[in-house]
Amino acid sequence: MNSKINLKIKRISKLAQLPSYATEGSAGMDLYAANPEPITLMPIERCLVPLGFSIELPKGYEAQIRPRSGMAIKHGITLSNCVGTIDEDYRGEVCVGIINISDKPYEICAGDRIAQMIIAPVTKANIMEVVDLSHTNRGSAGFGSTGY
């Protein structure tokens, strides 16, 4: 079952393109750069790319900003913070932190698809300090302990 929520979007730049789903089955909405001038991102350089809009999420939801796999594989362009979170109470411009992990410069122009956005429900935890935790077979074995 596909459920839908209302996502309010305020365009704050004439260059802004509203997020859009590329296909009927897309989980993420494409996000488009709205930078007034092209940005040339040199190898290992980071930048913040404006999207030209702000959003109002429903109570109990977050927006997750994720990289586009094609940009990462083909060009070495990904997000500087892996996955970004936009909280329900944030009303500023949505921007995307980008990093060039390739060995070649990469140009970002207004209208380029640079990331994707997923809207997801948020579950809040009740923090409970305890003396002991329940036992598991794995215990405290960490990285690589399951054989992968």
N, C-alpha and C positions, 0 to 999 in steps of 0.2 A: 504494500500500500504506500503510495506517495502522498505525503501530507505537505501542505503549503502554509506558509506564514506570510504576513504582510511585512515588507521591508521598505521603510520610508527612506527616500534618497533625495538630498538637496544638491542640485548642481551649483557649484561655486566658481566654475570656470567655463568659458565658452568652448574650451578645448575638450571638456569632459565628454566621454562616451559612457553611458550607463552600463553597468555590468550586464552580461547576457550569457545565457546557456547556449553552447554551440550545437548541441543535439538534444533530442527528447530525453535521452538517458544520461546526460551529463550530470554529475554530482556537483561539480563546481562551476561557478560563473566566471567567464573570462573577464579580466581586468585590463584596462587600457591606459597607457601613459598619457598624461596631459601636461607634459613639460613644454613651456613656451619656446624653448630653444633645444635643438638636439643635444643630447648628452653623450660624449664619447667616454666610455668606461675603459680605462687601461687595465692590463692584466693585474690582478690582485687588488684592484681599486674597488671601493664601495661608494654607493650614492643613495640618496633618498629620492624616489621618483613620485611626484604628485599625481593623483588620479583625478583631481578636480571636482570631487564631490565629498559630502559627508553623509552619514547614515544614522538612522534611529532604529535600533534593534528592539524587538519585543522583549519584555521582561522574561528572564530565564534563558536567554540565548546569547551566543557569542558568534562572531564572524572569524573564521580561520583563514588566514592568507597563506597560500601554499605556492611552491614553485610550479612552473610549467615544465613537464618532463622533456618536451621537445627542445626547449631552450637550453636545458641543462645538458642533454646528450649531444645536441648538434653544435652548440656554441659555448658551453661552459659557463652559462649565465644562470645564477640561482639566487635564492634569497639569503641575505646576510644573517638572518636569525632563524633559518630553517623553516619554521612555521611561526607566523605572527598571529596574535590574538587581538581582536578588537572587542572590548568590553561593552556591555549593553548601555553604560552611562557615558561613553565617549561620543562627543559631538563635533570634534575637529575634523579637518580634512583627512581623508584616508590616503596614506602614502605607503609605498612599498620600498623596503630596503633591499637593494640589489648588489650582488658582488660578481665580479668577473673572475672566475677561477681558471680561465684559459690562458694561453700565451699570446693572444691576439686582442687588439682593441675591438670594442663592440659599441655600435651606435644605437641609442634609444631615442626614437622620435615620437612625437604626439601621435596617438592612434595605434601604436604598437601594443600587441597583447603581451603583457609582461608577467602576469601571475594569475592565480585563480582564487576564488573566494567560496568557502563552504559555510553555510549557516548551520549551527549545531546547538542542541540543547545543552545547558550547563547543569551539572549535578554538584551541589555543594556538600561538603563533608562536615560532620560534627567531629571536632578534634577531641580525642579522648586519650589523655596520657595514662599509660599503664606500666606496671612493673615488668610483666612478661608478655610475650606474644605467643600465639599458638604454634605448635610444632608442625613442620612439614618435612618430607623426605629430603628436599633440597637444602633446607636450612639456610645458612649464610653463604653458601657457595655462589660466587659471583660470575663475572664475565668469562664466557667460554666454558663454564662448568657443565653445560648440557651437551657439549660436544660440537657446538657450532660456532 
